[in-house]
Amino acid sequence: MISFLLKLFTGNPLSMVWVIGGVALAAFVAGGSAAWTVQGWRLEACQAKVEAGKVLIQGLGNQIETQNQAVDTLEKAAKAAKAKGAAAIQSALKATLPLQNEIDRLSALLKQPRNDARTCQDGVAEARKGLVP
């Protein structure tokens, strides 16, 4: 049986073309599925980073909202203290300074996941184009 196939393969150039074409097609399919799998892994990793960034942003947003409410309360207290005198105003303003610093720190943290998300979105766009590194 093997000798018949070997004779058929070597004796007929057209059958050689068919066999070589079949091997090339099999290699293309194997390489394509490997690339598809790798791109899928990259896409899942980017999507996980984006989801983690969304959760982080939501948590930071809640912290900022809490701090904003505290600042509003202190500002109302400062307005009430304005009637009592300049000394009370100075103490209320000193109390809001640490909260303002905290708001600035949280705002800086809020910008960081956005930059990571942009980088990840660029990676997703490359994955959709079909580029394999």
N, C-alpha and C positions, 0 to 999 in steps of 0.2 A: 504494500500500500504506500509506504513512504517512498519507495523507489519510483513508483508511478507518479506521485506528486512532484518529486524532485525532477523527474524527466519532463513532466508537463511544464514545470516552472522554468527550467533551463532551456527547453526546446522551443517554447513559444514566447516571443518577445511581448506579445499583447498580454499574455497572462502575467508576465513579470510586471508590466505597468499596473495591472489591476492589484496585484499583491502589494506592490510598493505604495500604491494609492491607499489601499486599506490600512497599511501600517501607518502612513502619514495621517490618515483620518483618525485612527485610534490615538496617536500621539497628540493630535490637536484636541481631541475630546478630553483626554487625561489632563493636559496642560490647562485647558479652559476650565475644567471643574476645579482644579487646584487653585487657579486664580480667583474663581468665583468664591471659593471657601475663604481664602485669605481676605478678600475684599469684604466679605460678610463679617469676619472677625473684626476688621478695622472699623466697620460701620457700627457694630454693636458696642465696641469700646468707646467710640465717640458719642454715641447716644447715651451710654452710661455716664460719661463725663458731663454731658449737657443736663441730664436729670439730676445728678449730684449738685451741679451748679444752681439749678432751679431751687432745690431744697435749701441750699445755703443762702441764696438770695432771699427766699421767703423768710427764713429764720432771722437774717439780718434786718429785713424790713420790719419784722415784728419788734425787734429790739429797738430799732430807730423810732418806731411809733410809740413805744413805751417811753423812750427818752424824750420825745417831743411832747408827750402829755405831761411829763414831769417839768419840762421847761415852761410849758404853758401855765402850769400851776404856779410855778415860781414867778413868772411874769405877772400873773394876777396878784400874787402876794406883793410884788414890787410896786404895782400900781396902788395897792391899798396902803402900802407903807409910805408912799410919796406924800400922803397927807400928814403922816406922823413926823416926817423930817428927813434930812439928808443922811443922817447916820443909819437909819433903817434901810434906806435905799442902797447904800454902800454894802451892807451885809447881805442883802438879797442878791445883788449883782455878783458878789463873791461866791455865793452859793450856786449861781448858774454857770460859772466858769468851768467847773469840772464836768458838768453835764454837756456843755458845748464842746469841750475837748472830746468827750466820749462820742458825741454825734459825729464829729469830724473823723474820728478813728473808724467808726462803723461805716461812714460814707466811703472812706478809702478802701475798706474791705469789700464793700459792695461793688466797687469798680473792678476788682480783680477777677471775679468769676465771669464778668462780661467779656473780658479779654480772653479768658480761657475758652469761653463758649465760641467766640469768633474764630479762634484757632481751630477748634473742633469742627465748626461748620465748614471751614476751608477744607479740612480733611474729608468730610462727608462729600463735599462737592467734587473733590478729586476721585473719591471712590465711585461716585455716580458716573464720572466720565470714563471709568474703566481703566484708570492708570494703576499699575501695580509697581511699587517701588522696587 
